[in-house]
Amino acid sequence: MTGQPPSSDGPRNDGYDVVIIGGAVIGSSIAWHLAANPDFDGTVLVVERDPSYRTASTSHTNSCMRQQFSNPLNIQMSRYGADVVRNFRHLLGGDPEIPDIFVHHFGYLYLAGDEGFAATLRASQDVQRQLGAGTVILTPTEIAAAYPFFHLDDIVCGSHNRVDEGYFDSGTMFDWWRRKARQLGVEYVQDEVVGVASSSGRITSVALATGQQIRAGLVVNAAGPRAVEVAAMAGFDLPVEPRKRFTFVFDAAVPLDRDLPLTIDPSGVHVRSDGSAYMAGCPPDDDPPVGYDDFAMDPDIFERKVWPALVHRIPAFERLKVINQWAGHYAYNTLDHNVVVGPHPEVANFVFANGFSGHGMQQSPAIGRGVSELVAYGRYRTLDLTPLGYQRILDGIPFAETAII
């Protein structure tokens, strides 16, 4: 089975009940959840400027999943995402062609280098435990017993969870959401939204770069790092910008004798197993917004920042060889590093799904379900995402979350 490519001939109709701007993982999750919702029978158009997704955040993801957040809502979203990954074929109707999604539950391991962060990990673990996550707090002695390759003299404690945490095959999830959405009647077109028109407090249409004006009953902004441009077309400010993140895949001359959990070091460098190799990542030392097409690597950051942190924490990584590297973009919410989702409080048919700040892949199932509920029922029915709405942007009140990578 192969998915139908997006049309380059333009939309088949001059109006749709829902127009989704952006067809990467967030837009496609929303599209599938809408199309599969038995209580929604409207038409859906997905407008994607680059259907190769070559520069999309979706294509540069490290495909990780975790419940180790401090805010209950983030924990609940991620736990739902884990359920979706575990039961993906069943969720999509049991099609035998849909493969199982590979998951490697090596978990996340947050390392605290001081008592302040240790207290934060302990408080978060209590919230996670109450919501059913399997997180445990480990002493340095317990960490060493499980992972004897770590240098831990400067570590106070660790927070670890091997239940529904680790790596998953997000590409399969994304691919099949698109395929099944199309099978259910969602139309994908290759084009770019260049204007959003409104009248009497409602969005009325979107203008495409190819010249067409498309009537829209409701517009969903799922434009990734470019979401700020779409919001501006509608007259709204959105504190989202592209921020660069670096990823390195390397071989070790002396491989570890067991899987390496995704370890978040106090230095800000993180590293995990990646098959027979390893994957490490970090932000730039200086972290400004970048151009949408700026994916240039910092040629010195691995030697200057990443390798010293790796060899300090895992001395066996003294001899290694980088075999692949890339830069991707976070759609970075500068207010609080969390998604903005839901309708504009004054223009109810403009819906945000933006600013995931690195959490988009694992939260895409919950966002797709939530937005589909908003459209079909006018409210959230399963998980109330209201605290993540746009009103907090207007009020300048951050959504509280301490577990940001």
C-alpha positions as CSV (number, residue, x, y, z in Angstrom):
1,M,0.0,0.0,0.0
2,T,1.3,3.5,-0.8
3,G,-0.2,6.8,0.3
4,Q,-1.5,9.1,-2.4
5,P,0.8,12.0,-3.0
6,P,-0.6,15.5,-2.3
7,S,-2.1,17.2,-5.3
8,S,-0.1,19.8,-7.0
9,D,-3.1,20.8,-9.1
10,G,-4.8,22.7,-6.3
11,P,-7.8,22.0,-4.1
12,R,-10.8,20.2,-5.7
13,N,-13.3,22.5,-4.0
14,D,-13.5,26.2,-3.3
15,G,-14.4,25.7,0.4
16,Y,-13.8,23.2,3.2
17,D,-15.2,22.8,6.7
18,V,-11.6,22.6,8.1
19,V,-8.4,23.9,6.5
20,I,-5.2,22.7,8.3
21,I,-2.1,24.7,7.5
22,G,0.8,22.3,7.7
23,G,0.8,18.6,6.9
24,A,3.6,17.3,9.1
25,V,3.0,15.1,12.2
26,I,0.8,17.6,14.0
27,G,-1.3,18.5,11.0
28,S,-1.6,14.9,10.0
29,S,-2.6,13.7,13.5
30,I,-5.3,16.3,13.5
31,A,-6.4,15.3,10.0
32,W,-6.7,11.6,10.8
33,H,-8.4,12.1,14.2
34,L,-11.0,14.4,12.6
35,A,-11.6,12.0,9.6
36,A,-11.9,9.0,12.0
37,N,-14.2,10.8,14.4
38,P,-17.7,9.3,13.8
39,D,-19.3,12.5,14.9
40,F,-17.5,14.6,12.3
41,D,-18.7,14.4,8.7
42,G,-17.1,17.6,7.3
43,T,-14.5,18.2,4.6
44,V,-10.8,18.6,5.5
45,L,-8.1,20.2,3.4
46,V,-4.4,20.0,4.5
47,V,-2.2,22.6,2.8
48,E,1.5,21.7,2.9
49,R,4.2,23.9,1.4
50,D,6.8,21.1,1.1
51,P,5.5,17.5,1.0
52,S,9.0,16.1,1.1
53,Y,9.1,17.4,4.7
54,R,12.9,17.8,4.1
55,T,13.2,20.7,6.6
56,A,10.3,19.9,8.9
57,S,10.8,19.4,12.6
58,T,9.1,16.1,12.1
59,S,11.9,14.9,9.8
60,H,14.6,15.9,12.3
61,T,13.1,14.4,15.4
62,N,15.0,12.0,17.7
63,S,11.7,10.1,18.2
64,C,11.7,9.9,21.9
65,M,8.9,9.5,24.4
66,R,8.7,10.2,28.1
67,Q,6.4,10.7,31.0
68,Q,9.0,12.5,33.1
69,F,7.3,15.9,33.1
70,S,6.4,18.0,36.2
71,N,3.0,19.2,35.0
72,P,0.1,16.6,35.2
73,L,-1.3,17.7,31.9
74,N,2.0,17.0,30.0
75,I,2.3,13.6,31.8
76,Q,-1.3,12.7,30.8
77,M,-0.7,13.7,27.2
78,S,2.4,11.6,27.0
79,R,0.8,8.6,28.6
80,Y,-2.0,8.8,26.0
81,G,0.7,9.0,23.3
82,A,2.3,5.8,24.6
83,D,-1.0,4.1,24.5
84,V,-1.5,5.1,20.9
85,V,2.0,3.8,19.9
86,R,1.3,0.5,21.7
87,N,-2.1,0.0,20.1
88,F,-1.6,1.8,16.8
89,R,-2.9,-0.8,14.4
90,H,-6.0,-1.3,16.4
91,L,-6.6,2.5,16.7
92,L,-6.4,2.8,12.9
93,G,-9.0,0.2,12.3
94,G,-7.0,-3.1,12.4
95,D,-5.6,-2.9,8.9
96,P,-3.1,-5.9,8.8
97,E,-0.9,-3.8,6.5
98,I,-0.1,-1.4,9.3
99,P,3.1,-2.6,11.0
100,D,3.6,-2.6,14.8
101,I,5.4,0.5,15.8
102,F,8.9,-0.4,17.2
103,V,9.5,0.8,20.7
104,H,12.7,0.5,22.7
105,H,12.0,1.1,26.4
106,F,15.4,2.1,27.7
107,G,13.9,5.1,29.4
108,Y,15.0,8.5,30.3
109,L,17.6,9.1,33.1
110,Y,17.7,12.6,34.4
111,L,20.9,13.2,36.5
112,A,20.9,15.8,39.2
113,G,24.2,17.5,39.9
114,D,23.0,19.6,42.9
115,E,20.4,19.4,45.7
116,G,18.2,22.0,44.0
117,F,17.6,19.9,40.9
118,A,17.4,16.7,43.0
119,A,14.5,18.2,44.9
120,T,12.8,19.1,41.6
121,L,13.2,15.5,40.3
122,R,11.7,14.1,43.6
123,A,8.7,16.4,43.4
124,S,8.1,15.6,39.8
125,Q,8.4,11.8,40.5
126,D,5.7,12.1,43.1
127,V,3.3,13.7,40.5
128,Q,4.3,11.1,37.9
129,R,3.7,8.2,40.3
130,Q,0.3,9.5,41.2
131,L,-0.6,9.5,37.4
132,G,0.6,5.9,36.9
133,A,4.1,6.5,35.5
134,G,6.8,4.1,36.5
135,T,9.5,6.7,37.5
136,V,11.9,5.9,40.3
137,I,14.5,8.0,42.1
138,L,17.9,6.3,42.2
139,T,20.9,7.0,44.4
140,P,24.3,7.2,42.8
141,T,24.9,3.7,44.2
142,E,21.7,2.4,42.6
143,I,22.6,4.1,39.3
144,A,26.1,2.5,39.3
145,A,24.6,-1.0,40.0
146,A,22.3,-0.7,36.9
147,Y,24.8,1.2,34.7
148,P,28.4,0.7,35.9
149,F,29.9,2.7,33.1
150,F,28.8,6.1,34.5
151,H,31.1,8.5,36.4
152,L,28.9,9.6,39.3
153,D,31.1,11.4,41.8
154,D,29.3,14.7,41.1
155,I,25.8,13.3,40.9
156,V,23.3,13.6,43.8
157,C,20.5,11.3,42.3
158,G,18.8,10.3,39.1
159,S,15.3,9.9,37.9
160,H,14.6,6.9,35.7
161,N,11.5,5.3,34.1
162,R,11.7,2.2,31.8
163,V,7.9,2.0,31.4
164,D,6.7,3.5,28.1
165,E,9.8,5.7,27.8
166,G,12.6,5.6,25.3
167,Y,12.7,5.6,21.5
168,F,9.8,4.8,19.0
169,D,9.5,4.6,15.3
170,S,7.7,7.9,14.8
171,G,8.1,7.8,11.0
172,T,5.7,4.8,10.8
173,M,3.1,6.7,12.9
174,F,3.4,9.8,10.8
175,D,3.3,7.9,7.5
176,W,0.2,5.9,8.4
177,W,-1.7,8.9,9.8
178,R,-1.3,10.5,6.4
179,R,-2.3,7.4,4.5
180,K,-5.4,6.7,6.5
181,A,-6.4,10.3,6.6
182,R,-6.4,10.3,2.8
183,Q,-8.3,7.0,2.7
184,L,-11.0,8.7,4.8
185,G,-11.3,11.6,2.4
186,V,-8.9,14.2,3.7
187,E,-7.4,16.2,0.8
188,Y,-3.7,17.1,0.8
189,V,-2.4,19.8,-1.5
190,Q,1.0,21.2,-2.2
191,D,0.7,24.9,-1.7
192,E,1.4,27.7,0.7
193,V,-1.1,29.8,2.7
194,V,-0.2,33.5,2.1
195,G,-3.2,35.2,3.6
196,V,-6.0,34.7,6.1
197,A,-9.2,36.8,5.7
198,S,-11.7,37.4,8.4
199,S,-15.1,39.2,8.9
200,S,-17.2,39.9,11.9
201,G,-14.8,38.1,14.3
202,R,-14.5,34.9,12.2
203,I,-12.0,33.6,9.7
204,T,-13.7,33.4,6.3
205,S,-11.0,32.2,3.9
206,V,-7.4,31.5,3.2
207,A,-5.4,32.7,0.2
208,L,-3.0,30.3,-1.5
209,A,0.3,31.2,-3.2
210,T,-1.1,29.7,-6.4
211,G,-3.8,32.3,-6.4
212,Q,-6.9,30.5,-5.1
213,Q,-9.1,31.8,-2.3
214,I,-10.4,28.9,-0.2
215,R,-13.4,29.4,2.0
216,A,-12.8,27.9,5.5
217,G,-15.3,27.0,8.2
218,L,-12.3,26.6,10.6
219,V,-8.6,27.1,10.3
220,V,-6.0,25.1,12.2
221,N,-2.5,26.5,12.5
222,A,-0.1,23.5,12.4
223,A,2.7,25.2,10.6
224,G,5.6,24.2,12.9
225,P,8.4,26.8,13.3
226,R,6.6,29.0,10.7
227,A,3.4,29.2,12.9
228,V,4.2,32.8,13.8
229,E,3.7,33.8,10.2
230,V,0.3,32.1,9.9
231,A,-0.8,33.7,13.2
232,A,0.3,37.1,12.0
233,M,-1.8,36.7,8.8
234,A,-4.8,36.4,11.1
235,G,-3.7,39.4,13.1
236,F,-2.4,37.5,16.2
237,D,1.0,37.5,18.0
238,L,2.5,34.1,18.7
239,P,5.7,33.7,20.7
240,V,7.1,30.9,18.5
241,E,10.3,30.9,16.7
242,P,12.8,28.4,15.1
243,R,15.6,27.4,17.4
244,K,18.4,25.2,16.3
245,R,19.2,21.8,17.9
246,F,22.2,19.6,17.1
247,T,22.2,15.8,16.8
248,F,25.2,13.5,16.5
249,V,25.3,9.8,15.9
250,F,28.6,8.1,16.8
251,D,30.3,4.8,17.2
252,A,32.3,4.0,20.3
253,A,35.6,2.1,20.1
254,V,34.6,0.3,23.3
255,P,30.8,-0.2,23.1
256,L,28.9,-0.3,26.4
257,D,27.8,-3.8,27.5
258,R,24.1,-2.8,27.8
259,D,21.6,-0.3,26.5
260,L,22.2,3.4,27.4
261,P,19.0,5.2,28.6
262,L,18.4,8.6,27.3
263,T,20.6,10.4,29.8
264,I,20.2,14.1,30.5
265,D,23.5,15.3,31.9
266,P,23.8,18.4,34.1
267,S,25.9,19.9,31.3
268,G,22.8,20.1,29.0
269,V,24.1,17.3,26.7
270,H,21.9,14.2,26.3
271,V,22.9,10.8,24.9
272,R,21.3,7.4,24.3
273,S,21.7,4.2,22.5
274,D,20.8,4.2,18.8
275,G,20.9,0.6,17.7
276,S,24.6,-0.5,17.8
277,A,25.6,3.2,17.8
278,Y,24.8,6.2,20.1
279,M,23.0,9.4,19.6
280,A,23.9,12.7,21.4
281,G,22.4,16.1,21.2
282,C,22.6,19.7,22.6
283,P,21.4,23.2,22.0
284,P,23.9,25.9,20.8
285,D,25.9,27.7,23.4
286,D,24.1,30.9,22.2
287,D,20.5,30.0,21.4
288,P,18.9,32.8,19.2
289,P,16.1,32.4,16.7
290,V,17.4,31.3,13.3
291,G,16.3,31.5,9.7
292,Y,13.8,29.0,8.5
293,D,16.3,27.6,6.1
294,D,19.3,27.7,8.4
295,F,20.4,24.2,9.2
296,A,24.1,24.8,9.3
297,M,26.1,22.9,11.8
298,D,28.4,24.5,14.3
299,P,31.7,22.8,13.2
300,D,33.3,23.0,16.7
301,I,30.5,22.2,19.1
302,F,31.0,18.5,19.3
303,E,34.7,18.8,20.2
304,R,34.1,21.8,22.4
305,K,30.9,20.8,24.2
306,V,29.5,17.4,23.5
307,W,32.6,15.1,23.6
308,P,34.0,16.6,26.9
309,A,30.6,16.1,28.6
310,L,30.3,12.5,27.2
311,V,33.7,11.4,28.2
312,H,33.3,12.9,31.7
313,R,30.1,11.1,32.3
314,I,31.0,7.8,30.4
315,P,34.8,7.4,30.3
316,A,34.4,4.5,27.8
317,F,33.4,7.1,25.2
318,E,37.0,8.5,25.2
319,R,37.4,7.0,21.7
320,L,34.5,7.5,19.4
321,K,33.8,8.4,15.8
322,V,30.9,10.7,14.6
323,I,29.2,8.9,11.7
324,N,26.2,11.3,11.2
325,Q,25.1,14.7,12.3
326,W,22.4,17.2,11.6
327,A,20.6,20.3,12.8
328,G,16.9,20.5,13.2
329,H,14.5,23.2,14.4
330,Y,12.4,23.4,17.6
331,A,9.2,25.3,17.2
332,Y,10.2,27.1,20.3
333,N,7.6,28.8,22.5
334,T,9.6,31.7,24.1
335,L,7.0,32.2,26.9
336,D,7.1,28.8,28.5
337,H,8.4,26.1,26.1
338,N,5.0,24.3,25.9
339,V,2.4,23.9,23.2
340,V,-0.3,26.5,22.5
341,V,-3.4,24.6,21.5
342,G,-7.0,25.5,21.1
343,P,-9.1,28.4,19.7
344,H,-8.4,32.1,19.8
345,P,-10.6,33.4,22.6
346,E,-12.1,36.1,20.3
347,V,-11.9,34.3,16.9
348,A,-13.2,30.8,17.8
349,N,-12.7,29.3,14.3
350,F,-8.9,29.9,14.4
351,V,-7.2,27.1,16.2
352,F,-3.6,26.9,17.4
353,A,-1.5,23.8,17.6
354,N,2.0,25.4,17.9
355,G,5.1,25.9,19.9
356,F,5.9,22.3,21.1
357,S,9.5,23.2,21.8
358,G,10.7,19.6,21.2
359,H,7.7,17.7,22.5
360,G,5.6,17.6,19.3
361,M,6.1,14.0,18.2
362,Q,5.2,12.4,21.5
363,Q,2.3,14.8,22.1
364,S,0.9,14.7,18.6
365,P,-1.6,11.9,19.4
366,A,-3.2,13.9,22.3
367,I,-3.2,17.1,20.3
368,G,-4.9,15.3,17.3
369,R,-7.5,13.9,19.5
370,G,-8.1,17.1,21.4
371,V,-8.5,19.3,18.3
372,S,-10.8,16.8,16.7
373,E,-13.0,17.0,19.9
374,L,-13.0,20.8,19.7
375,V,-14.2,20.7,16.1
376,A,-16.7,17.9,16.5
377,Y,-18.2,18.8,19.9
378,G,-17.1,22.4,20.6
379,R,-15.2,21.3,23.7
380,Y,-12.6,18.8,25.0
381,R,-14.2,15.5,26.0
382,T,-11.3,13.3,27.2
383,L,-8.3,15.5,28.3
384,D,-9.0,19.1,29.0
385,L,-6.2,21.1,27.2
386,T,-7.6,24.5,28.2
387,P,-4.6,25.4,30.4
388,L,-2.5,25.2,27.2
389,G,-4.7,27.6,25.4
390,Y,-3.9,31.0,23.8
391,Q,-5.4,33.0,26.7
392,R,-2.1,32.4,28.7
393,I,-0.2,34.1,25.8
394,L,-2.5,37.2,26.1
395,D,-2.1,37.2,29.9
396,G,1.6,36.5,29.8
397,I,1.2,33.8,32.4
398,P,3.5,30.8,31.6
399,F,2.3,27.2,31.8
400,A,4.4,25.7,34.6
401,E,6.8,22.9,33.5
402,T,10.3,22.3,34.9
403,A,11.2,19.2,32.7
404,I,12.4,21.0,29.6
405,I,15.3,19.6,27.5
